[in-house]
Amino acid sequence: MTEYGRGPGSEPWHPDDPLYGDGGWGGQQAAQQAQQSYGGQPQYHPQQPQQQYGDWGTGEQHGYGDQSYPQYDEYGQQYAPQQPQHQQHQQPQHQQHQAPQQHQQPQYDQNGWPTGSYPQDPYAQQPAPYGGEQSDYYGAPEAYPPPEPPGRRRPEPEREPEPGTDWDPGPDQGEHAFFAGGDDEDGRDGEPDDRRGRGERRGGGDRRGGGKEKKRRSGLACLVVVAVFGGGLAGVSYFGYQFYQDRFGSAPDFAGSGNGEQVTVTIPKGSGGYAIGQVLKQMGVVKSVDAFVAAQAANPDGKNIQDGVYTLQKEMSAASAVELMLSPKSRDNLIIAEGKRNAAVYELIDARLEVEKGTTAKVAETRWKTLGLPDWAVNHPNVKDPLEGFLFPSSYAVAKGQKPEDVLKQMVARATEKYESLDFETKAKSLGLEGPWELVTVASLVQAEGKTHDDFRKMSEVIYNRLKPTNTETNQKLQFDSTFNYLLGQSEIDISESEINSNPDPYNTYTNKGLPPGPIGNPGDDALQAALKPTRDGWMYFVATDGMDKTEFAKTIAEHQRLVDKFNASRGN
């Protein structure tokens, strides 16, 4: 039998059911105020089966003093009562079937009873089943009232405080089980009463039991708590100190200008403050990177520290390291001057690396294809040195222990980067040249023939004017002493005319038209810019009138002859 005496029907009661809204337990009683028998409480006999209203499935009606009432089928149609059957006590089963009826519905009062047949005492005439009168189990004060339908249940009365026991939780009158060394009731001490099981609410006694031995504090538990809180406090203090040091504290630093032990430090190209500080810290020069960065920022010239090789001391203060790196005394770089030929650069590299003389020149001769030249700089005929013009004038970090090919690669890379940044491949065609290789050659001639930077743009115009096919003054011959000196590996001013005219070497621009096969030196920034932007004044000739530092220019052959006479006069010829 299902809850509240309803049968196992698949559908719930429907409002059209004649017994819908019955206010009693199991669906028979109306509101509580409608019946106040037996001292104001409805009666219920849990130990004996009740014949409540008879068997509704058969239309039989019992109880209430054998008083009968009209019977209705499932569609509300009245029918005659049948004989009672007591083999099985079932609750009524009603299915919702809404079918149109033509019969008039009977009238009911507000409690669900048929009009005119309301029982005065529903339990007064109820027979005692099984041959005997039994006691009323629901007449006692402690008895539970009969269950009510869900819609009419009242809130459960609040539970009265449990009686105290002889268990003493301690002076704090609330000692937690953790500090007492006991269990935490499976972690449910803080669980509200309404979330616990009914058995716990109805137990009526203390779960701990009044007869158990009083619990004592556990010293181990207290020690664990102290250790946890102490460790947490120590961790917070440590990280807080570290945070303060990182944000507001001074960085670790050495004192003084070093311990006297020298060390060679190489600063890579493009290194900033942090990168330099890391190198110095790694070599033992400074104590921390942050100290060096701070000292560099504090020095007005700190940003002028460049890449290269520096000779410093170990255990220097950051400020003294910055000051020494800004001084020329610390610089130990290999300096390649503007216009220097490759032969001279090879000798400088040998000396710096402390290797046998000629070692670098041999590497350049045999391995030049593996040193990083751009594609447009290879496979040119009659070139004496393919690397000429690609050992870019600059400062290089070169120290003992390095390999010659590594140094050469560094220089070639610097030159290639420079030529690409100036867009030589595109601008060479706009200047009437066949490619960037010829543009580098023009720049090397400007660098070799110009005495001062102010002469470079005029010298560049002289070269372009003499290369023009319309040049009838020199017939497209450059006639530069610098090219003849290059092929001989010399730098002479006084060269006889017969010596020049007798040498047919392609680098001899007195006897060959156009540019030499390749560059004759390594041009610097000013010469490169002059090769890209020559003057437009019509200069065709030039003469170093003092033989050293002063160059004068002319546009006609007559003007040129006057400059030659001036030069001879300065030489005493």
FITORMI-549122 format. One record per residue (C-alpha): x, y, z. Coordinates in steps of 0.001 Angstrom, whole numbers, padded with zeros to 6 digits, always signed. Each point is the difference from the previous one (the first is absolute). Last residue first. Example, Ala and Ser with C-alpha at 12.3 -4.5 7.8 and 13.67 -1.06 7.14 Angstrom:
+013670-001060+007140/-001370-003440+000660/
END
This chain:
+110337+069996-059333/+000176+001472+003497/-002917-002130+001322/-002252+002978+000693/+000752+001367-003465/-000905-003295-001553/-003404+000102+001708/-000705+003517-001192/+000919-000994-003545/-002425-002878+000211/-002768+002312+001223/+000572+002300-003002/-000212-003004-002289/-003352-000992+001484/-001448+003403-000699/+001023-000395-003647/-001441-003527-000151/-003371+001260+001115/-002195-000455+003082/+002588+000298+002773/+000319-001211+003600/+002462+000665+002850/+001168-002484+002626/+001904+000989+003171/+001290-002498+002536/+003178-001526-001340/+001555+000817-003358/-000507+003687+000534/-001957+000395-003266/-001827-003252+000264/-001465+000264-003513/-003548-000396-001305/-001676-000189-003392/-003532-000387-001503/-002292+001991+002261/-003316+000903-001652/-001791+001444+003051/-002473-002823+000673/+001402-001328+003280/-000003-003706+000736/-002657-001637+002194/+000355-003811+000180/+003775-000044-000292/+000164+002830+002563/-002066-002052+002472/+002361-002943-000354/+003051+002233+000387/-001407+001510+003193/-000848-003397+001505/+003380-001604-000553/+001525-001611-003069/+002075-003190+000203/+002707-000063-002669/+000689-000463-003726/-003488-001167-000937/-000378-002187-003070/+000909-000619-003638/+001136+003649-000452/-002611+002429-001299/-000239+001239-003547/+002623+000107-002708/+003370-001643+000375/+003500+001538-000501/-000010+002680+002635/-002497-001972+002121/+002643-002623+000825/-002052-002600+001923/-000377-002058-003181/+003836-000312-000138/+001442+001401-003268/+003130+001527+001605/+002195+002012-002396/-002045+003204+000143/+000404+000333+003726/+003715-000542+000112/+000563+002388-002920/-001998+002701+001720/+002109-000218+003124/-001736-000393+003358/+000699+002541+002773/-002793-000401+002499/+000591-003542+001169/-002231-002255+002040/+000991-003585-000739/-001482-003419-000634/+000892+000084-003693/-003566-000497-001149/-001145+002442+002618/+002492+002686-000971/-001361-000066-003536/-003553+000339+001271/+000917+002898+002273/+001771+001883-002779/-003344+000559-001709/-000224+000446-003785/-003818-000481-000124/-000136-000791-003679/-003339+000577-001722/+001617+001872-002949/+001876+002415+002296/-001409+003310-001269/-002368-001528-002527/-002478-001286+002541/-003231-000752-001819/+000084-003649+001050/-000165+001122+003630/+002529-001609+002332/+001966+003260+000357/-003070+001852+001254/-000837-002721+002554/+003518+000038+001444/+000253+003832+000147/-003401+000137+001716/+001217-002353+002768/+003087+002158+000528/-002243+003025+000463/-002074-001968+002577/+003113-001181+001868/+001939+003254+000190/-001647+001292+003183/+000937-003241+001691/+003630+000852-000454/+002790-001436-002123/-002145-001722-002555/+001777-002410-002345/-000198-003227+002020/-003495+000463+001512/-001498+001132-003321/+001648-003005-001706/-001437-002368+002644/-003454+001551-000473/+000179-000584-003751/+000931-003663+000580/-002909-000464+002425/-002299+001383-002702/+001530-002372-002558/-000904-002987+002177/-003461+001460+000580/-000917-000463-003653/+000532+001007-003622/+000445+003683+000722/-001933+002900-001553/-000724+001705+003312/-003644-001176+000091/+001250-003549-000508/+002216+000148+003079/-002871+001320+002119/-002007-003228-000019/+002739-002463+000948/+001673+002456+002358/-003007+000293+002291/+001897+001996+002657/-001048-002503+002718/+001112-002825-002271/+003438+001499-000386/+000392+000404+003762/-001134-003514+000818/+002406-001393-002548/+002859+002002+001510/-000729-001186+003579/-000405-003602-001139/+003327+000137-001807/+001690+001294+003160/-001433-002697+002276/+000758-002706-002521/+003612+001182-000139/+000338-000250+003788/-001458-003498+000032/+002271-001044-002862/+003059+001154+001950/-000886-002217+003006/-000265+001473+003468/+002399-000928+002793/+001582+003409+000384/-002477+002807-000254/-002052+001784-002624/-003036+002082+000893/-000317+002182-003071/-000047+003765-000516/-000947+001224-003466/+001129+000215-003625/-001823-002772-001913/+002064-002902-001183/-002196-000380-003076/+001724+002413-002453/+002588-002592-000945/-001269-003468+000932/+000207-001317-003575/+003721+000940-000115/+001783+000473-003368/-003154+000125-002080/+000729-000832-003639/-003501-001318-000626/-003011+000437+002331/-001449-003262+001262/-001181+001256+003405/-001301+003260+001478/-003587-000173-001355/-000626-003181+001927/+000756+001604+003346/+003297-000912+001719/-000376-002116+003139/+003458-001405+000794/-000341-003341-001758/+000994+001171-003524/+003103+001742+001404/+001441-003274+001274/+003301-000370-001867/+001164+003587-000444/-001536+001359+003177/+001448-002862+002064/+003440+000605-001536/-000196+003709+000807/-000956-000837+003610/+003021-002249+000503/+002455+002344-001728/+001961+000744+003160/-000225-002840+002528/-002658+000451+002668/-000173+002413+002898/-003705+000603-000538/+000534+003758+000074/+003100-000144-002169/-001588-002269-002559/-003075+002228-000156/+002098+003092-000617/+001894-001747-002796/-003222-001013-001703/-001275+003600+000208/+003103+001292-001811/-000525-002362-002922/-003692+000856-000029/+000616+003650-000842/-000775+002779+002469/-002383+002642-001367/-001642+000726+003356/+001912-001331+002991/-000543-003464+001482/+000273+000131+003801/+000550-003256+001863/-001488+000465+003425/+001872+000250+003315/-001868+002850+001560/+000625+000384+003692/+002346+002962-000222/-002375+001772-002379/-002247+000758+003013/-003740-000650-000122/+000565-003594+001086/+001991+001291+002985/-002837+002224+001217/-002589-002752-000362/+002168-002444+001945/+000645+002605+002720/-003752+000508+000473/-000715-003723+000119/+002586-000575+002682/+002807-002174-001241/+000469-003594+001089/+002185-001039-002939/+001942+002491-002046/-000601+001356-003494/+001513-000227-003485/-002759+000604-002492/-000700-001560-003387/-002735+001402-002196/-003583+001181+000079/-000684+003546+001010/-000546+001870+003271/-001446+003388-000949/-003216-000526+002007/+001898+000522+003235/+001094+003524-000938/-002153+001753+002636/+000806-002728+002563/-002965-000875+002231/-001542-002265-002646/+003244-001950-000319/+000253-000325+003786/-003573-001327+000245/+000575-002494-002802/+003253-001142+001641/-001637-000528+003404/-002914-001820-001600/+002357-002443-001707/+001604-001028+003259/+003466-000414+001521/+002034+001665-002725/+003205-001145-001721/-000373-003718+000651/-000044-001014-003661/-003647-001072+000192/-000895+003235+001767/+001636+002012-002759/-001786-001929-002728/-003361+000326+001778/+000526+003735+000525/+000726+000489-003696/-003243-001796-000916/-001948+002015+002592/+001366+003319-001251/-000463-000693-003681/+002058-002116-002364/-000233+000821-003701/+003355-001512-000871/+001414-002428+002518/+002019+001192+003015/+003268-001909+000394/+001625+000116+003439/+003715-000472+000646/+000804-000514+003691/+002545+001647+002272/+000482-001047+003620/+000735+003114+002105/-002896-000484+002463/-002271+002582-001604/-000878+003693+000088/-001590+000096+003447/-003043-001630+001568/-001972-002840-001548/-003742+000198-000536/-003244-001690+001012/-003030+001991-001214/-001489+002646+002277/-003407-000691+001529/-003262+001520-001201/-001675-002344-002434/+002102-003140+000031/+001011+000437+003638/-003596+000585+001066/-001198-003052-001894/+002770-002097+001538/-000953+001211+003463/-003638-000838-000618/+001003-003385-001296/+001896-000724+003186/-002650+001404+002363/-002809-001905-001696/+001987-003206+000234/+000820+000543+003684/-003646+000716+000826/-001111-003119-001836/+002562-002099+001834/-001145+001373+003368/-003659-000574-000801/+000649-003567-001040/+002360-000709+002899/-002411+001461+002554/-002855-002071-001418/+002094-003159+000060/+001061+000657+003594/-003611+000455+001045/-000889-003321-001585/+002926-001708+001730/-001010+001384+003393/-003424-001613-000323/-002617+001457+002290/-001932-002435+002129/-003261-001775-000522/-002171-000991+002955/-000574-003734+000240/-003187-001231-001522/-003173-000542+002026/-001891+002996-001237/+000027-001121-003553/+001636+001898-002806/-003096-000190-002072/-001966+001900+002635/-003553-001318+000286/-003404+000638-001552/+000749-002007-003059/-002712+001677-001950/+002202+002484-001747/+002737-002513-000650/-002418-002595-001285/-001623+002554-002186/+003271+000465-001833/+001933+003230+000088/-000630+002955-002262/-002631+001611+002284/+002415-000091+002877/+002503+002233-001783/+003431-001437-000741/+002814+001587+002006/+000785-003209+001837/-000248-002007-003225/+003663-000689-000780/-000318-003720+000632/-000995+000663+003594/+003114+002095+000396/+001963-002722+001620/+001759+000415+003293/+003315+001457+001109/-001648+002729+002019/+001498+002698-002172/-001522-001584-003144/-003286-000745+001817/-000627+003685+000479/-000367+001302+003536/-003187+001949+000451/-000452+000572+003690/+003369+001807+000237/+000581-001529+003418/-000112-003493-001342/-002403-002127-001954/-001463-001568+003188/-002194-003034-000579/-002583-000425+002820/-002814+000374-002407/-002297+002880-000873/-003491-000565-001235/-000505+000629-003648/-001480+003322-000869/-003550-000248-001363/-000411-000612-003682/-002040+002510-001877/-003436-001102-001015/-000302-001477-003494/-001600+002423-002395/-003652-000853-000791/-001029-002443-002648/-003043+000844-002086/+001316-000269-003559/+002024-003094+000807/-003073-001988+001146/-000124-000583+003730/+001497-002737+002108/-001805-001021+003198/+001163+001854+003073/+002936-001527+001824/-000676-001372+003463/+001585+001609+003045/-003309+001232+001413/-001610-003453-000257/-003165-000341-002054/+001752-001206-003061/+000585-003543+001053/-003618-000499+000930/-000117-003325+001742/-001458-003004-001704/-003508-001385+000110/-000168-003535-001188/-001288-002310-002620/+002397+000526-002853/-001337+003421-000707/-001524+002410+002511/-002983+001426-001718/-000150+003629-000966/-003095+001522+001528/+001574+002977+001768/+002899+000481-002410/-001572+002348-002514/-001921+001921+002635/-002650+002337-001398/+000024-001254-003514/-000982+002467-002776/-002797-001268-002185/-002080+002957-001144/+002199+001168-002833/+002575-002566-000987/+003295+000497+001886/+002960+001896-001500/+000642+002300+002915/-001535+003063-001664/-003296-001841-000645/-000706-002192-002938/-002650+000024-002766/-000588-002889-002370/+000867+000440-003714/-002838-000044-002542/+000381-002632-002649/+001002+000843-003612/+003633-000810+000544/+003019+001008-002170/+002997-002074+000854/+002892+001161+002072/+001621-003115+001266/+002373+000497+002798/+000463-003253+001781/-001107-000654+003496/+001201-002842+002154/-001537-000225+003428/+002088-001551+002741/+000057-003701+000247/-000865-002372+002784/-000058-003483-001434/-002262-002924+000844/-002640+002282+001441/-002545+000224-002807/-003100+002030+000528/-003057-000754-002109/-000700+002473-002685/-001237+003555+000051/-002255+001230-002785/+001306+002447-002526/+000425+003714-000298/+001895+001353-002965/+003132+002089+000753/+002050-001455-002836/+001998-002316+002206/-003158-001430+001545/-001965+001611+002725/-001484-001240+003283/-002558+001887+002085/+000536-000302+003677/-000526-002682+002536/+000105+000237+003731/+001425-003121+001539/+000822+001986+003091/+002619+002167-001598/+001666-002821-001741/-000695-001881-003192/-000661+000870-003669/+000082-002477-002833/+000319+001268-003605/+002206-002805-001109/+003237+001926-000408/-000979+002263+002807/+000260-002822+002506/-001480+001235+003165/+000189+003526+001216/+003111-000856+001878/-000012-003609+001087/+003022+000305+002182/+002619-002633+000559/+001053-000267+003604/+003232+000953+001717/+000149+003619-001173/-003335+001004+001465/-000590+003725-000596/-001998+002555+001880/-000314+003688-000818/+001040+002310+002797/-002230+002585+001778/-000740-002063+003087/-001417-002976-001710/-001940+001804-002641/+000777+003491-001284/-001109-000158-003589/-000502+002931-002401/+002762+001998+001664/+002604-002372-001363/-000953+000609-003575/-001644-002868-001818/+000673-003677+000570/-000032-002917-002448/+003094+000422-002233/+002421-002359+001668/-000096+002124+003065/-002935+002333-000081/-000640+003072-002107/-001814-001458-002967/+000899+002311-002846/-000882-002410-002806/-002650-002525+001091/-002364+000654-002910/+002899-000061-002507/-000307+003084-002196/+003143+001466+001570/+001991-002975-001296/+001871-002546+002062/+003332-001086-001393/+000542-002442-002930/+001803-003359-000064/-002129-001562+002725/+001821-001804+002797/-002719+000837+002530/+000059+002922+002298/+000119-000654+003721/+002024+003005+001007/+003134-001321-001719/-000304-003065-002176/-001370-003408+000876/
END
